[in-house]
Amino acid sequence: MDAAKLLAQQLIDERLAACVQIQEGIQSVYRWDGKICNDTEVLLSAKTSTTQWQRIEAFIKSHHPYQLPEILALKPAEYSQAYGVWINEESR
């Protein structure tokens, strides 16, 4: 959780995201280095503009404690115009 809070703060400080939500208690089951792992993780959702993709991906890779962090981009089909303006202003 401490690493998640720090990363969230850094993303806001660097204006790479307008908002970062932190959700703890995510249970992940996955295979890594040939063995099955079952871990509790923290999920961060960063709200940002599409123009920030390369910068935010590079930032997360260099600051995340995992060797291979999950970095996904989900583009909403619809969103309010005012919210989109706020996102673009805060993540420039």
ZAFITI-909254 format. One line per 4 residues: for each residue x, y, z of N, C-alpha, C, O. Coordinates in nm, 4 decimals. Example, Ala and Ser with C-alpha at 12.3 -4.5 7.8 and 13.67 -1.06 7.14 Angstrom:
// residues 2
1.3190/-0.5690/0.7800/1.2300/-0.4500/0.7800/1.3200/-0.3300/0.7800/1.4236/-0.3319/0.8465; 1.2850/-0.2250/0.7080/1.3670/-0.1060/0.7140/1.2900/0.0030/0.7870/1.3409/0.1138/0.8039
END
This chain:
// residues 92
0.0824/-0.1194/0.0000/0.0000/0.0000/0.0000/0.0870/0.1261/0.0000/0.0543/0.2244/-0.0664; 0.1965/0.1228/0.0739/0.2849/0.2400/0.0762/0.3402/0.2708/-0.0630/0.3450/0.3866/-0.1043; 0.3819/0.1663/-0.1349/0.4339/0.1860/-0.2707/0.3249/0.2388/-0.3632/0.3522/0.3225/-0.4493; 0.2023/0.1912/-0.3467/0.0899/0.2366/-0.4295/0.0599/0.3837/-0.4039/0.0387/0.4598/-0.4984
0.0577/0.4244/-0.2780/0.0310/0.5644/-0.2441/0.1399/0.6558/-0.2989/0.1112/0.7646/-0.3491; 0.2642/0.6114/-0.2891/0.3752/0.6905/-0.3405/0.3652/0.7052/-0.4925/0.3812/0.8152/-0.5454; 0.3391/0.5958/-0.5621/0.3270/0.6009/-0.7074/0.2103/0.6896/-0.7491/0.2227/0.7670/-0.8441; 0.0985/0.6796/-0.6803/-0.0171/0.7639/-0.7106/0.0181/0.9118/-0.6940/-0.0144/0.9937/-0.7801
0.0834/0.9452/-0.5852/0.1223/1.0840/-0.5601/0.2180/1.1346/-0.6675/0.2060/1.2480/-0.7139; 0.3120/1.0508/-0.7063/0.4078/1.0902/-0.8089/0.3387/1.1138/-0.9437/0.3731/1.2081/-1.0150; 0.2427/1.0298/-0.9785/0.1697/1.0469/-1.1044/0.0935/1.1791/-1.1067/0.0845/1.2445/-1.2106; 0.0389/1.2180/-0.9917/-0.0315/1.3462/-0.9823/0.0689/1.4617/-0.9845/0.0492/1.5603/-1.0555
0.1760/1.4491/-0.9069/0.2777/1.5541/-0.9019/0.3380/1.5824/-1.0395/0.3640/1.6978/-1.0738; 0.3599/1.4775/-1.1174/0.4194/1.4915/-1.2503/0.3162/1.5287/-1.3572/0.3502/1.5440/-1.4745; 0.1902/1.5430/-1.3158/0.0794/1.5768/-1.4064/0.0615/1.4727/-1.5170/0.0197/1.5049/-1.6283; 0.0938/1.3471/-1.4842/0.0722/1.2383/-1.5780/-0.0699/1.1855/-1.5683/-0.1190/1.1206/-1.6606
-0.1356/1.2131/-1.4571/-0.2737/1.1703/-1.4361/-0.3492/1.2806/-1.3629/-0.2910/1.3569/-1.2858; -0.4785/1.2879/-1.3879/-0.5640/1.3844/-1.3194/-0.6139/1.3271/-1.1871/-0.6400/1.4012/-1.0923; -0.6268/1.1964/-1.1816/-0.6781/1.1282/-1.0632/-0.6226/0.9867/-1.0626/-0.6130/0.9231/-1.1676; -0.5863/0.9372/-0.9452/-0.5428/0.7982/-0.9318/-0.6236/0.7366/-0.8181/-0.6211/0.7855/-0.7052
-0.6944/0.6303/-0.8486/-0.7717/0.5594/-0.7466/-0.6931/0.4371/-0.7016/-0.6306/0.3684/-0.7824; -0.6972/0.4112/-0.5725/-0.6242/0.2987/-0.5135/-0.7249/0.2020/-0.4541/-0.8095/0.2397/-0.3729; -0.7145/0.0774/-0.4956/-0.8055/-0.0260/-0.4461/-0.7205/-0.1396/-0.3895/-0.6499/-0.2082/-0.4634; -0.7278/-0.1584/-0.2588/-0.6481/-0.2647/-0.1980/-0.7289/-0.3927/-0.1853/-0.8510/-0.3927/-0.2012
-0.6592/-0.5013/-0.1566/-0.7260/-0.6291/-0.1340/-0.7572/-0.7083/-0.2598/-0.8426/-0.7970/-0.2571; -0.6900/-0.6781/-0.3694/-0.7098/-0.7528/-0.4940/-0.6345/-0.8845/-0.4813/-0.5143/-0.8850/-0.4549; -0.7036/-0.9950/-0.4996/-0.6405/-1.1260/-0.4902/-0.6018/-1.1718/-0.6305/-0.6881/-1.1848/-0.7173; -0.4735/-1.1963/-0.6532/-0.4236/-1.2372/-0.7847/-0.3633/-1.3760/-0.7777/-0.2835/-1.4063/-0.6891
-0.4026/-1.4601/-0.8725/-0.3446/-1.5931/-0.8887/-0.2820/-1.5954/-1.0276/-0.3500/-1.5692/-1.1268; -0.1539/-1.6262/-1.0353/-0.0820/-1.6185/-1.1626/0.0408/-1.7098/-1.1584/0.0829/-1.7553/-1.0520; 0.0961/-1.7349/-1.2746/0.2184/-1.8140/-1.2850/0.3346/-1.7183/-1.3099/0.3272/-1.6331/-1.3985; 0.4419/-1.7322/-1.2321/0.5606/-1.6481/-1.2475/0.6840/-1.7322/-1.2196/0.6921/-1.7989/-1.1165
0.7788/-1.7293/-1.3099/0.9023/-1.8080/-1.2981/0.8735/-1.9553/-1.2735/0.9412/-2.0199/-1.1936; 0.7731/-2.0083/-1.3424/0.7429/-2.1503/-1.3365/0.6646/-2.1963/-1.2155/0.6411/-2.3163/-1.2010; 0.6234/-2.1066/-1.1284/0.5435/-2.1507/-1.0135/0.4159/-2.0666/-1.0046/0.4107/-1.9531/-1.0519; 0.3150/-2.1247/-0.9437/0.1874/-2.0559/-0.9268/0.1935/-1.9719/-0.8007/0.2304/-2.0199/-0.6936
0.1568/-1.8459/-0.8154/0.1593/-1.7512/-0.7042/0.0164/-1.7101/-0.6702/-0.0702/-1.7052/-0.7576; -0.0070/-1.6814/-0.5453/-0.1372/-1.6358/-0.4967/-0.1081/-1.5214/-0.4005/-0.0684/-1.5435/-0.2860; -0.1284/-1.3985/-0.4485/-0.0883/-1.2810/-0.3712/-0.2005/-1.1790/-0.3607/-0.2877/-1.1711/-0.4473; -0.1967/-1.1020/-0.2543/-0.2847/-0.9867/-0.2406/-0.2099/-0.8666/-0.2959/-0.0959/-0.8401/-0.2580
-0.2756/-0.7939/-0.3864/-0.2117/-0.6808/-0.4516/-0.2981/-0.5563/-0.4380/-0.4101/-0.5614/-0.3872; -0.2441/-0.4458/-0.4841/-0.3137/-0.3170/-0.4834/-0.3304/-0.2742/-0.6288/-0.2354/-0.2804/-0.7068; -0.4509/-0.2308/-0.6653/-0.4803/-0.1875/-0.8013/-0.4860/-0.0355/-0.8063/-0.5558/0.0276/-0.7269; -0.4126/0.0225/-0.8995/-0.4181/0.1670/-0.9228/-0.4862/0.1904/-1.0564/-0.4545/0.1246/-1.1555
-0.5793/0.2837/-1.0588/-0.6449/0.3268/-1.1828/-0.6139/0.4740/-1.1999/-0.6549/0.5570/-1.1188; -0.5413/0.5061/-1.3059/-0.5016/0.6444/-1.3317/-0.5867/0.7006/-1.4442/-0.5941/0.6424/-1.5525; -0.6501/0.8126/-1.4185/-0.7285/0.8814/-1.5195/-0.6385/0.9839/-1.5867/-0.5876/1.0752/-1.5217; -0.6190/0.9680/-1.7180/-0.5264/1.0525/-1.7913/-0.5736/1.0689/-1.9347/-0.6723/1.0079/-1.9758
-0.5033/1.1507/-2.0099/-0.5379/1.1705/-2.1510/-0.4601/1.0721/-2.2376/-0.3554/1.0216/-2.1971; -0.5118/1.0456/-2.3562/-0.4453/0.9511/-2.4461/-0.3065/0.9994/-2.4881/-0.2201/0.9186/-2.5221; -0.2855/1.1294/-2.4859/-0.1545/1.1826/-2.5255/-0.0455/1.1506/-2.4238/0.0730/1.1660/-2.4536; -0.0834/1.1068/-2.3054/0.0142/1.0777/-2.1996/0.0571/0.9305/-2.1967/0.1387/0.8921/-2.1129
0.0034/0.8482/-2.2866/0.0268/0.7037/-2.2780/0.1750/0.6683/-2.2677/0.2142/0.5985/-2.1742; 0.2570/0.7135/-2.3593/0.3987/0.6756/-2.3577/0.4698/0.7247/-2.2323/0.5520/0.6528/-2.1755; 0.4393/0.8453/-2.1892/0.5041/0.8997/-2.0689/0.4621/0.8249/-1.9431/0.5455/0.7929/-1.8583; 0.3314/0.7970/-1.9312/0.2844/0.7301/-1.8096/0.3322/0.5854/-1.8049/0.3656/0.5343/-1.6980
0.3357/0.5189/-1.9210/0.3864/0.3816/-1.9249/0.5331/0.3774/-1.8831/0.5714/0.2935/-1.8016; 0.6139/0.4648/-1.9366/0.7561/0.4694/-1.9014/0.7762/0.5025/-1.7536/0.8619/0.4436/-1.6877; 0.6973/0.5964/-1.7017/0.7087/0.6355/-1.5616/0.6761/0.5183/-1.4693/0.7486/0.4922/-1.3732; 0.5671/0.4481/-1.4988/0.5278/0.3343/-1.4145/0.6347/0.2252/-1.4203/0.6721/0.1703/-1.3167
0.6833/0.1938/-1.5380/0.7873/0.0910/-1.5504/0.9103/0.1254/-1.4677/0.9701/0.0372/-1.4061; 0.9484/0.2518/-1.4656/1.0702/0.2894/-1.3934/1.0498/0.3074/-1.2439/1.1475/0.3057/-1.1690; 0.9250/0.3248/-1.1974/0.9001/0.3499/-1.0551/0.8261/0.2364/-0.9835/0.8157/0.2377/-0.8609; 0.7759/0.1409/-1.0567/0.6972/0.0317/-0.9963/0.7902/-0.0738/-0.9377/0.8941/-0.1036/-0.9967
0.7549/-0.1307/-0.8227/0.8425/-0.2314/-0.7614/0.8437/-0.3667/-0.8348/0.9346/-0.4467/-0.8127; 0.7458/-0.3935/-0.9206/0.7418/-0.5214/-0.9916/0.8320/-0.5178/-1.1141/0.8513/-0.4125/-1.1750; 0.8865/-0.6321/-1.1493/0.9651/-0.6456/-1.2714/0.8760/-0.6275/-1.3941/0.9195/-0.5702/-1.4940; 0.7516/-0.6758/-1.3876/0.6576/-0.6663/-1.4991/0.5215/-0.6195/-1.4465/0.4325/-0.7018/-1.4252
0.5044/-0.4891/-1.4255/0.3746/-0.4403/-1.3762/0.2681/-0.4481/-1.4852/0.2980/-0.4358/-1.6039; 0.1446/-0.4684/-1.4435/0.0322/-0.4668/-1.5366/0.0012/-0.3213/-1.5702/-0.0343/-0.2427/-1.4823; 0.0149/-0.2863/-1.6972/-0.0153/-0.1502/-1.7427/-0.1115/-0.1637/-1.8599/-0.0738/-0.2106/-1.9673; -0.2344/-0.1228/-1.8386/-0.3389/-0.1342/-1.9399/-0.3980/0.0025/-1.9685/-0.4067/0.0871/-1.8795
-0.4381/0.0237/-2.0913/-0.5100/0.1458/-2.1271/-0.6511/0.1066/-2.1689/-0.6704/0.0257/-2.2597; -0.7481/0.1649/-2.1018/-0.8882/0.1444/-2.1359/-0.9438/0.2782/-2.1801/-0.9371/0.3768/-2.1068; -0.9979/0.2808/-2.2986/-1.0491/0.4053/-2.3536/-1.2018/0.3999/-2.3521/-1.2615/0.3162/-2.4198; -1.2648/0.4884/-2.2759/-1.4112/0.4847/-2.2690/-1.4747/0.5257/-2.4013/-1.4254/0.6145/-2.4709
-1.5838/0.4601/-2.4340/-1.6566/0.4956/-2.5559/-1.7287/0.6289/-2.5372/-1.7450/0.7046/-2.6329; -1.7708/0.6571/-2.4173/-1.8439/0.7797/-2.3860/-1.7972/0.8335/-2.2512/-1.7614/0.7564/-2.1621; -1.7976/0.9640/-2.2365/-1.7715/1.0295/-2.1085/-1.8215/1.1725/-2.1191/-1.8374/1.2253/-2.2291; -1.8460/1.2348/-2.0056/-1.8983/1.3705/-2.0101/-1.7914/1.4658/-2.0617/-1.6733/1.4505/-2.0308
-1.8331/1.5628/-2.1395/-1.7401/1.6585/-2.1980/-1.6651/1.7361/-2.0898/-1.5445/1.7581/-2.1012; -1.7357/1.7772/-1.9861/-1.6724/1.8542/-1.8783/-1.5660/1.7708/-1.8074/-1.4601/1.8229/-1.7724; -1.5928/1.6424/-1.7860/-1.4946/1.5545/-1.7213/-1.3718/1.5390/-1.8106/-1.2589/1.5415/-1.7614; -1.3925/1.5232/-1.9402/-1.2819/1.5105/-2.0342/-1.1943/1.6343/-2.0359/-1.0718/1.6244/-2.0430
-1.2566/1.7505/-2.0294/-1.1809/1.8760/-2.0248/-1.0950/1.8797/-1.8986/-0.9778/1.9171/-1.9042; -1.1528/1.8411/-1.7851/-1.0785/1.8401/-1.6582/-0.9592/1.7440/-1.6664/-0.8483/1.7791/-1.6262; -0.9819/1.6240/-1.7181/-0.8737/1.5260/-1.7327/-0.7601/1.5840/-1.8165/-0.6434/1.5760/-1.7781; -0.7948/1.6420/-1.9305/-0.6924/1.6986/-2.0199/-0.6184/1.8147/-1.9553/-0.4974/1.8279/-1.9734
-0.6876/1.8981/-1.8813/-0.6221/2.0117/-1.8152/-0.5264/1.9668/-1.7052/-0.4180/2.0231/-1.6899; -0.5665/1.8657/-1.6290/-0.4868/1.8223/-1.5147/-0.3734/1.7289/-1.5523/-0.2800/1.7119/-1.4739; -0.3787/1.6680/-1.6692/-0.2745/1.5723/-1.7083/-0.1981/1.6220/-1.8317/-0.1713/1.5456/-1.9244; -0.1649/1.7472/-1.8311/-0.0905/1.8042/-1.9447/0.0554/1.8195/-1.9120/0.1329/1.8658/-1.9957
END
